[in-house]
Amino acid sequence: MRWEPIIGLEVHVQLKTRTKMFCRCENGFGGGPNTQTCPVCLAFPGALPVPNRRAIEETIKLGIALGCEIAPRAVFHRKNYFYPDNPKAYQISQYDEPLCAHGRLAVPTPGGEISVGIVRAHLEEDAAKNVHVAASGRIHGATATLVDFNRCGTPLLEIVTEPDLHSADDAKRFLQLLRQTVVELGLSDAELEKGSMRFDVNVSVRPEGSNELRTRTELKNMNSFNFAARGIEKEIERQIKIYESGGTVEQETLHFDPGNEDSPPLRSKEEAQDYRYFPEPDLVPIEPPFELVEELRAQVGELPSERIERIAETLSFYDADVLVTGGLDRLWSLLVAEGIDTKEAANVLANDFAATGSDPDRVNAVEFAKLIRQRHRIPRSSFALGVASTTSESFAAADYTREAIVSDTAELDPVIDEVIAANPAQAEQYRGGKEGLLGFFVGQVMKATGGKADPRVVSGRVREKLGG
Amino acid sequence: MSASIDTRRLTAEEARGLLDRGEVSPRELWDAYRAAIDGSNDELNAFLTLVDEPEGGGVPIALKDVISTRGIRTTAGSKILDNYVPVFDSTVAAHCKAAGMPVLGKTNTDEFAMGSSTENSAYGPSHNPWDLSRVPGGSGGGSAAAVAAGLAPWALGSDTGGSVKLPAAFCGGVGLRPTYGTVSRYGIVAFASSLDQVGPVTRNVRDNAILYGIISGRDENDSTTVDVPPVVVPVPGNLKGIRVGLPRQLNEVEGIEPGVKAAVAAAIAHAGALGAEIESCDLPLSVEYGMPCYYLIAPAEASANLARYDGVRYGLRSPGDDFREMVMNTRHDGLGDEPKRRIMLGTYALSSGYYDAYYGTAQKVRTVIKREHDALFERFDVLVSPTCATTAFPIGARSQDPLAMYLTDLLTIPSNMAGLPSLSIPCGLSDGLPVGLQLIGPQFAENTLFRVAAALEEKIGFDPVPVRLR
């Protein structure tokens, strides 16, 4: 029997607003434990929440980008549960009247576009951070819990998808695209390592062609897209194996250890918790005026998924995907406009530029294009140095293109002869058929010329000289 | 007691005059009240915490102990907050400070304002200055007793189901429950957020209007507040053009004491004599369903509001082997029976499977109650009734019967559920105990209430000093 995986995602993204969701405390990392706190986010008696206008606007923007309906009236609810990181013992969240609902994100894939339904995108507040003090650092076996409330009250977007994904790879693509969308809208850094983007995955499988929904398991705490994809794949395999051996999948949660990708997930029974949601009486409903929504709509530009589709008409899907989800496509367009070949520009950005970690939006594209045009005329090291300097204000391609690569054999031959003379044993071995030593000689010449020799010319000459 | 200052009779406005004219220094005024407190707080148990050094040179004030005061212990009448000293001022306390009013101390209250007699206070009941064997009403009994006995010229309370109006009525004071949203709740230890509202307890109507003017107004820290029309401090006059409605369901309620009925009838006759048009009317749904809906909504909100007292960040902590056990022990040790009862009621009302039947329905009925009131205010400017069917009852009379205690608020709850302003003024005595007259107005009609109340106050001529203290 063939099995079809059913995957749904619940994604949380911390907004990088200046202040927290319901108080004026500074939002963000940096301070010592419990320094970014106030009576509101510490839940002192009588403290009241006041909603962050910017956070509401940004949520609406994301809702627009995800094709959601923006509710003319949205309500905050209290979600009640006891946990030391939840000082009010309720989280202010949204329940049956979220800000954004019924959206759809088109995800380009090599096999064509898939459409992922967005159930809702709503706004809530993040919890504090519990530090479990114990030898292992994991929850089990902890002897004490310390709470840092700096994170408590950070605006948090929750995005819930329909179970429209059918492979680990598609799930990964969706997450990457969503991340890029959020980053481009300027809502969040969405950094998985820092926890500013987090996601839970629901996985179940069913016989292909059937409509049933079988028991799902929930995967939590995965801190990279690749790790998530592997985790999902493994879980799909595990469930298939259980069904094929006549067993049943139990509803449970798999908690991954973000600090150690290799450790197997901890399993816990999923308890049906009653959160006793009710409308938050300390806040009035959010009623975004039509004009505001339209103003925000105008601020949302061409979406990443649309750009992947557009660029894939010129380049391969793979290149388009890498450029857009890497945030490189705007720079790519600028380089192409400067006359750089589309494929070459993509290669330089994906291979050389991405590795520098520079912000593509701060690059002087005109000078960068000049550098790329000289790429094959200058030593590799000069090019790499130039690429790494493209975001500097004083960047000028000329500074990195003065020194041309040396391909003149008259200049290179004496160096090559010297190298051969200095390594007679290796020369003998090469002549005896050990052709793999060619690289050794080329490397020695490159070293002797300070990397300025043209490696293609050098390897040709070495081969000739050693009677190849 | 300072020779020149009779704290039993001095109104806040008069005290302000003494200060302004330099006839009395702020310190002398403070000392006079402090001497009064030292003289009778032991028998009244009106104050839970006293402030030793005045902060500000204005007319002193007493604050109910659910009102957060920076640096002054704020217990909400609960052991769970026995050691809690706020690091911030509530907005109303800040307004008082800005007006130069020093805080005399924090007054007794039923635990988390849950009660009608102060008998639910973890610090023992307050006593009614008119008869020490009787309750002062609740939950803000400490504030009402303090004002009635001359331990403070005025005070603030908080009113959820009647906690300002009822104690004012039982102690012969004037108590305002303002329109929901006109006074900031920031820093008020929350009981039921959609109902809680701070209000003044005073010895006359003018003081009440003055204090309401000081504490009201939109607050950026409370997003449920709104802009408030300017407060007009009333001058007693006639009531020409005022249409008074007498809801039968409030005025002919079962079990009403004859003395209460008589005092209210006399006050209504005064209103007629002053030129008001008086007509009976009906509020059938509000009175029948107000109470049951209140006891779903208020406990539901309370069950969430009180969940923060977990021993982690402040207040009492009773150790346990893990978080869960610590929270359980803390709540077991720190909360009294009434908060526990209401937390259980509220948790149940919000539980999955019961939400629609209980909390959801109660909210819908609340809308019905509001509409029923709104409809009456198309015909009337003010609705009048007794504040309570009885006068102050003996300590212990209802404390073993929660339902009987809950019914004490039967007449104050309906308009509270509708978010409307209401004022209790004394309208006479029944068997030597004060009777409260409740005036209810449409949203933001505090000025109308003050005007009507000031006219009646003059005509009734009630002496607010308890007979035994005269």
HADDOCK unambig.tbl for C-alpha pairs under 7 A between the chains (distance, minus, plus):
assign (segid A and resid 43 and name CA) (segid B and resid 308 and name CA) 6.93 0.50 0.50
assign (segid A and resid 45 and name CA) (segid B and resid 187 and name CA) 6.65 0.50 0.50
assign (segid A and resid 45 and name CA) (segid B and resid 189 and name CA) 4.95 0.50 0.50
assign (segid A and resid 45 and name CA) (segid B and resid 190 and name CA) 6.88 0.50 0.50
assign (segid A and resid 46 and name CA) (segid B and resid 186 and name CA) 5.67 0.50 0.50
assign (segid A and resid 46 and name CA) (segid B and resid 187 and name CA) 3.85 0.50 0.50
assign (segid A and resid 46 and name CA) (segid B and resid 188 and name CA) 4.41 0.50 0.50
assign (segid A and resid 46 and name CA) (segid B and resid 189 and name CA) 4.24 0.50 0.50
assign (segid A and resid 46 and name CA) (segid B and resid 190 and name CA) 5.51 0.50 0.50
assign (segid A and resid 47 and name CA) (segid B and resid 186 and name CA) 5.70 0.50 0.50
assign (segid A and resid 47 and name CA) (segid B and resid 187 and name CA) 5.32 0.50 0.50
assign (segid A and resid 48 and name CA) (segid B and resid 186 and name CA) 5.87 0.50 0.50
assign (segid A and resid 48 and name CA) (segid B and resid 221 and name CA) 6.68 0.50 0.50
assign (segid A and resid 48 and name CA) (segid B and resid 222 and name CA) 6.21 0.50 0.50
assign (segid A and resid 50 and name CA) (segid B and resid 221 and name CA) 6.34 0.50 0.50
assign (segid A and resid 50 and name CA) (segid B and resid 222 and name CA) 6.71 0.50 0.50
assign (segid A and resid 50 and name CA) (segid B and resid 223 and name CA) 5.96 0.50 0.50
assign (segid A and resid 80 and name CA) (segid B and resid 304 and name CA) 6.86 0.50 0.50
assign (segid A and resid 87 and name CA) (segid B and resid 308 and name CA) 6.04 0.50 0.50
assign (segid A and resid 88 and name CA) (segid B and resid 307 and name CA) 6.69 0.50 0.50
assign (segid A and resid 88 and name CA) (segid B and resid 308 and name CA) 4.61 0.50 0.50
assign (segid A and resid 89 and name CA) (segid B and resid 307 and name CA) 5.53 0.50 0.50
assign (segid A and resid 89 and name CA) (segid B and resid 308 and name CA) 5.39 0.50 0.50
assign (segid A and resid 90 and name CA) (segid B and resid 304 and name CA) 6.90 0.50 0.50
assign (segid A and resid 274 and name CA) (segid B and resid 351 and name CA) 6.79 0.50 0.50
assign (segid A and resid 274 and name CA) (segid B and resid 352 and name CA) 6.30 0.50 0.50
assign (segid A and resid 276 and name CA) (segid B and resid 350 and name CA) 5.22 0.50 0.50
assign (segid A and resid 276 and name CA) (segid B and resid 351 and name CA) 5.34 0.50 0.50
assign (segid A and resid 276 and name CA) (segid B and resid 352 and name CA) 6.38 0.50 0.50
assign (segid A and resid 281 and name CA) (segid B and resid 193 and name CA) 5.78 0.50 0.50
assign (segid A and resid 281 and name CA) (segid B and resid 194 and name CA) 5.35 0.50 0.50
assign (segid A and resid 282 and name CA) (segid B and resid 193 and name CA) 6.24 0.50 0.50
assign (segid A and resid 282 and name CA) (segid B and resid 224 and name CA) 6.56 0.50 0.50
assign (segid A and resid 283 and name CA) (segid B and resid 223 and name CA) 6.01 0.50 0.50
assign (segid A and resid 283 and name CA) (segid B and resid 224 and name CA) 6.22 0.50 0.50
assign (segid A and resid 284 and name CA) (segid B and resid 223 and name CA) 6.92 0.50 0.50
assign (segid A and resid 284 and name CA) (segid B and resid 224 and name CA) 6.27 0.50 0.50
